[in-house]
Amino acid sequence: MTSLQCSDDDMSLVEEQHPPPAPAVPAVGPLPDAVTEEELMSSGHELPEGHTCPLCCLPIALPAAQHSKFQPCCMKTVCNGCTHASRKRGMGKSCAFCRTPTPESGATTLALVRKRVDAKDPLATEFLAGAYYRGCHGLTQDVPRAIELWMESAILGDLDAHYKLGAMYFTGEGVEKDEDRGIRHWQHAAIRGNPDSRFMLGIDEYENGNHELAVQHWMISAKMGDDDSLNEIKDMFMKGHATKAQYAEALKGYQNALEETKSPQREEAKKIQWK
């Protein structure tokens, strides 16, 4: 759930404007195991642990990067509400979770991250991959290095790394295009609760004319609080590919998921447009 950008914004690798293309390299790392349709549809209906704020213990609304901040000192993702509360207590220059002083430069941030990368921390490795991908925090852009690090992070179990590798292989960005490998990465992450991967599996099924399967995928991610999935189901309903009952069920599940993420301090942070 770490942001790939040097700011707090977060956009899908598939949808965002990509940096200049790098020469394609052959596939690296092990291919995720194949997943049966039954396993795919019966697993991954809840957000993974990393989508819960470690301070208030409430789920973080999607997209998480807009409602939380990743802390490179402790590898925790703290919701905007808890960070806002920490600032109100006069501790705005330190991590809301571990109280480490906020890094004042990209070099300081990378020094903290690299220590965790050396210790085989999957979140730190995914963060460093994102820094190489965008060429931020003082690093020169290096897409092949980013792909290597995402593969290391995926092997260590990071679901966001699987999602991003899925996007790279599916589109052929920086690697030899391999849609099947990309889908395998998305499937691996989706059955473990990654909503972005689940959404993209729905997109793939829709583009292949499998409307029923697409709706099933989006029903799952919509109930996690993913508004893009809800909008796709609404569109499918308007086109006659989803029933009124399916749309109503998805809407109710989405609203319930969103309600679970609310707290007074998060609402206060939102009102002052805290970032």
C-alpha positions as CSV (number, residue, x, y, z in Angstrom):
1,M,0.0,0.0,0.0
2,T,3.0,2.3,-0.2
3,S,2.7,5.2,-2.7
4,L,4.8,5.0,-5.8
5,Q,4.9,8.8,-6.1
6,C,7.0,11.4,-4.4
7,S,3.7,13.1,-3.3
8,D,0.7,11.7,-1.5
9,D,-1.2,11.1,-4.7
10,D,-1.7,7.5,-5.9
11,M,-2.8,6.4,-9.3
12,S,-3.0,3.1,-11.1
13,L,0.0,2.1,-13.2
14,V,-2.4,1.2,-15.9
15,E,-4.2,4.6,-15.9
16,E,-1.4,7.0,-15.1
17,Q,0.9,8.8,-17.6
18,H,4.0,6.6,-17.7
19,P,7.6,7.8,-17.8
20,P,9.6,7.4,-21.0
21,P,9.7,3.7,-21.9
22,A,12.7,1.6,-21.0
23,P,14.0,-1.2,-23.1
24,A,12.0,-4.4,-22.5
25,V,13.7,-7.1,-20.5
26,P,12.8,-10.8,-20.3
27,A,10.6,-12.0,-17.5
28,V,12.3,-12.3,-14.1
29,G,11.4,-14.2,-11.0
30,P,9.1,-17.1,-10.4
31,L,5.7,-17.3,-12.1
32,P,2.9,-17.2,-9.5
33,D,0.9,-20.4,-9.2
34,A,-2.3,-20.7,-11.3
35,V,-5.5,-20.1,-9.4
36,T,-8.8,-21.9,-10.0
37,E,-12.0,-19.9,-10.6
38,E,-13.5,-21.3,-7.5
39,E,-10.5,-20.1,-5.4
40,L,-10.5,-16.8,-7.1
41,M,-14.1,-16.0,-6.3
42,S,-14.2,-17.5,-2.8
43,S,-11.1,-15.8,-1.4
44,G,-9.9,-12.3,-0.9
45,H,-13.1,-10.7,0.2
46,E,-11.5,-8.6,3.0
47,L,-8.8,-6.0,2.9
48,P,-5.4,-7.2,4.1
49,E,-3.9,-6.1,7.4
50,G,-1.9,-3.3,5.9
51,H,-5.2,-1.4,5.1
52,T,-5.8,-0.9,8.9
53,C,-4.4,2.1,10.7
54,P,-2.1,0.8,13.5
55,L,-3.1,3.6,15.8
56,C,-6.9,3.8,15.7
57,C,-7.3,0.3,14.3
58,L,-9.9,1.4,11.8
59,P,-9.8,0.3,8.1
60,I,-8.4,3.0,5.8
61,A,-10.7,4.2,3.0
62,L,-9.7,3.5,-0.6
63,P,-7.7,4.7,-2.3
64,A,-5.5,4.4,0.8
65,A,-2.8,6.8,-0.4
66,Q,-5.4,9.6,-0.4
67,H,-6.5,8.9,3.2
68,S,-3.2,7.9,4.9
69,K,0.6,8.4,4.8
70,F,3.3,5.8,4.6
71,Q,6.0,6.3,7.2
72,P,9.5,5.2,5.9
73,C,10.9,5.1,9.5
74,C,8.7,2.2,10.7
75,M,7.0,1.0,7.5
76,K,3.6,1.8,9.0
77,T,0.7,3.4,7.1
78,V,-1.1,5.9,9.4
79,C,-4.5,7.4,8.6
80,N,-4.8,11.1,8.1
81,G,-7.0,11.3,11.1
82,C,-4.3,10.0,13.5
83,T,-1.6,12.1,11.8
84,H,-3.9,15.2,12.2
85,A,-4.4,14.3,15.9
86,S,-0.7,14.0,16.4
87,R,-0.1,17.4,14.8
88,K,-2.7,18.9,17.1
89,R,-0.7,17.6,20.1
90,G,2.4,19.4,18.8
91,M,4.1,16.4,17.4
92,G,3.8,17.3,13.7
93,K,7.5,16.9,13.0
94,S,7.7,13.3,14.0
95,C,6.1,10.0,12.9
96,A,2.7,9.7,14.5
97,F,3.4,6.0,15.2
98,C,7.0,5.6,16.3
99,R,7.9,9.3,17.0
100,T,10.9,9.2,14.8
101,P,11.7,12.7,13.4
102,T,10.3,13.2,9.9
103,P,13.0,12.9,7.3
104,E,14.0,16.3,6.0
105,S,15.4,15.1,2.6
106,G,15.1,12.3,0.1
107,A,18.5,11.1,1.0
108,T,17.5,10.7,4.7
109,T,14.3,8.9,3.6
110,L,16.3,6.5,1.4
111,A,18.8,5.8,4.2
112,L,15.9,4.7,6.4
113,V,14.4,2.6,3.7
114,R,17.6,0.9,2.6
115,K,18.2,-0.4,6.1
116,R,14.9,-2.1,5.9
117,V,15.5,-3.4,2.4
118,D,18.7,-5.0,3.6
119,A,16.7,-6.7,6.3
120,K,14.3,-8.1,3.6
121,D,11.4,-5.9,4.5
122,P,8.8,-6.3,1.7
123,L,7.2,-2.8,2.3
124,A,10.6,-1.1,2.2
125,T,11.6,-3.0,-0.9
126,E,8.3,-2.0,-2.6
127,F,8.8,1.6,-1.6
128,L,12.4,1.6,-3.1
129,A,11.0,0.1,-6.3
130,G,8.6,2.9,-6.6
131,A,11.3,5.5,-6.0
132,Y,13.4,4.0,-8.9
133,Y,10.3,3.8,-11.1
134,R,9.6,7.5,-10.8
135,G,13.2,8.7,-10.3
136,C,12.4,10.5,-7.0
137,H,14.0,11.0,-3.6
138,G,17.2,11.8,-5.4
139,L,17.4,8.6,-7.5
140,T,17.9,8.5,-11.2
141,Q,14.9,6.8,-12.9
142,D,15.7,3.1,-13.5
143,V,12.6,1.0,-14.5
144,P,14.5,-2.3,-14.8
145,R,15.8,-1.8,-11.3
146,A,12.3,-1.0,-10.1
147,I,11.0,-4.3,-11.7
148,E,13.8,-6.3,-10.0
149,L,12.9,-4.8,-6.6
150,W,9.1,-5.3,-7.2
151,M,9.9,-8.9,-7.9
152,E,11.9,-9.2,-4.6
153,S,9.1,-7.5,-2.7
154,A,6.5,-9.9,-4.3
155,I,8.6,-12.9,-3.4
156,L,8.6,-11.5,0.2
157,G,4.8,-11.4,0.1
158,D,3.9,-7.7,-0.8
159,L,0.6,-7.6,-2.6
160,D,1.1,-4.2,-4.1
161,A,4.2,-5.4,-5.7
162,H,2.3,-8.2,-7.3
163,Y,-0.3,-5.7,-8.5
164,K,2.3,-3.5,-10.1
165,L,4.2,-6.4,-11.7
166,G,0.8,-7.5,-13.1
167,A,0.4,-4.1,-14.7
168,M,3.9,-4.1,-16.1
169,Y,3.7,-7.5,-17.7
170,F,0.1,-7.0,-18.9
171,T,1.0,-3.8,-20.7
172,G,4.6,-4.7,-21.6
173,E,6.1,-1.7,-19.8
174,G,9.8,-2.2,-19.2
175,V,9.4,-6.0,-19.7
176,E,8.5,-8.4,-22.5
177,K,4.7,-8.3,-22.7
178,D,3.1,-11.3,-21.1
179,E,-0.5,-10.9,-20.3
180,D,-0.8,-14.4,-18.8
181,R,2.0,-13.6,-16.3
182,G,0.4,-10.3,-15.5
183,I,-2.9,-11.9,-14.8
184,R,-1.2,-14.5,-12.5
185,H,0.3,-11.7,-10.4
186,W,-3.2,-10.0,-10.2
187,Q,-4.8,-13.3,-9.2
188,H,-2.2,-14.0,-6.5
189,A,-2.9,-10.6,-5.0
190,A,-6.6,-10.6,-5.5
191,I,-7.2,-13.9,-3.5
192,R,-5.3,-12.2,-0.6
193,G,-7.5,-9.1,-0.6
194,N,-5.8,-6.6,-2.9
195,P,-8.6,-4.5,-4.4
196,D,-6.6,-3.0,-7.3
197,S,-5.8,-6.4,-8.6
198,R,-9.4,-7.5,-8.2
199,F,-10.5,-4.5,-10.2
200,M,-8.1,-5.2,-13.0
201,L,-9.2,-8.8,-13.2
202,G,-12.7,-7.5,-13.7
203,I,-11.5,-5.2,-16.5
204,D,-9.7,-8.1,-18.2
205,E,-12.9,-10.3,-18.1
206,Y,-15.0,-7.5,-19.4
207,E,-12.7,-6.8,-22.3
208,N,-12.8,-10.5,-23.1
209,G,-16.6,-10.4,-23.2
210,N,-17.0,-12.3,-19.9
211,H,-19.5,-9.9,-18.3
212,E,-20.7,-12.1,-15.6
213,L,-17.2,-12.8,-14.3
214,A,-16.4,-9.1,-14.5
215,V,-19.4,-8.2,-12.3
216,Q,-18.4,-10.9,-9.8
217,H,-14.9,-9.4,-9.5
218,W,-16.2,-5.9,-9.1
219,M,-18.8,-7.0,-6.6
220,I,-16.0,-8.2,-4.3
221,S,-13.9,-5.0,-4.6
222,A,-16.9,-2.7,-4.4
223,K,-17.8,-4.3,-1.0
224,M,-14.2,-3.4,0.1
225,G,-14.9,0.2,-0.6
226,D,-13.6,0.6,-4.1
227,D,-15.6,3.3,-5.9
228,D,-14.3,2.5,-9.3
229,S,-15.7,-1.0,-9.0
230,L,-19.0,0.3,-7.9
231,N,-19.1,2.6,-10.9
232,E,-18.3,-0.3,-13.2
233,I,-21.2,-2.3,-11.8
234,K,-23.5,0.7,-12.2
235,D,-22.4,1.0,-15.8
236,M,-23.0,-2.8,-16.3
237,F,-26.5,-2.4,-14.9
238,M,-27.2,0.4,-17.3
239,K,-26.0,-1.8,-20.2
240,G,-28.1,-4.7,-19.0
241,H,-25.1,-6.9,-18.0
242,A,-25.8,-6.7,-14.2
243,T,-29.1,-7.0,-12.4
244,K,-30.7,-4.3,-10.2
245,A,-30.2,-6.6,-7.2
246,Q,-26.5,-6.9,-7.9
247,Y,-26.1,-3.2,-8.1
248,A,-28.1,-2.7,-4.9
249,E,-26.0,-5.3,-3.1
250,A,-22.8,-3.7,-4.3
251,L,-23.9,-0.2,-3.3
252,K,-25.0,-1.4,0.2
253,G,-21.6,-3.2,0.6
254,Y,-19.7,-0.2,-0.6
255,Q,-21.6,2.1,1.8
256,N,-21.0,-0.2,4.7
257,A,-17.3,-0.4,4.0
258,L,-17.1,3.4,3.8
259,E,-18.9,3.8,7.0
260,E,-16.5,1.5,8.8
261,T,-13.6,3.9,7.9
262,K,-15.1,7.0,9.5
263,S,-14.1,8.6,12.7
264,P,-14.4,12.2,14.2
265,Q,-10.7,12.9,13.8
266,R,-10.7,11.6,10.2
267,E,-13.7,13.8,9.4
268,E,-11.9,16.8,11.0
269,A,-8.8,16.1,8.9
270,K,-10.9,15.9,5.7
271,K,-12.6,19.2,6.4
272,I,-9.3,21.1,6.6
273,Q,-8.1,19.2,3.5
274,W,-5.2,17.7,5.5
275,K,-2.5,15.9,3.5
